Amino acid sequence: MTQHSPALVAQRFNDCINRHDLDGLTRLMHDEHAFVDQDGNVHQPKAVMVANWREFFRMFPDYRNIFSRVESRKDYAVMLGHAYWSAEKPHDPAIWKATIVDGLVHEWRIYADTPENRQLLDIT
């Protein structure tokens, strides 16, 4: 994998999420970064997401993403796995898509892990 392979950049970004490393996330966000939640709500620009991640980490101190599969595709990566919120909610299946521009995460999108979303993202 090259330094800017979508899968590698996405994994680095996720490592920062799992460590609650706001500085690392900020460095990996494109200036026009957007976060899209499972309901399709778009949160941007980068400054908004830095503040949102700070609050998210405060609210969910145990949160992390566990990927079981990561694939690079052209300018994006697709990750399958689950989110761990807490001991009360340890397994929340999800699909993530990270669009990479110039080696940075331009968009981080989360989908519910459904047959429809797997078909949309061409996951077999």
WOLINCOR-V419136 format. One line per field, one symbol per residue. phi: phi as a letter, one per 30 degrees, with the letter a starting at -180 (. if undefined). psi: psi as a letter, one per 40 degrees, with the letter a starting at -180 (. if undefined). A space follows every 50 residues. Layout:
phi = ???
psi = ???
//
This chain:
phi = .deceeddddddddededdhcdddeddcddecebccdddidccadeeddd dddededddbdcdaccccabbdbhcbbcbclbcccaddbdbceabcbccc bhibddbcbcbddbeddddechcc
psi = hidehdddddddddddddefgddddddehidfiihhideehhhiaddddd dddddddddgeehihhhehhhhhbeiihhiaiihdiddgeggiihihhhh hfeihdhhhhiigiddddddefh.
//
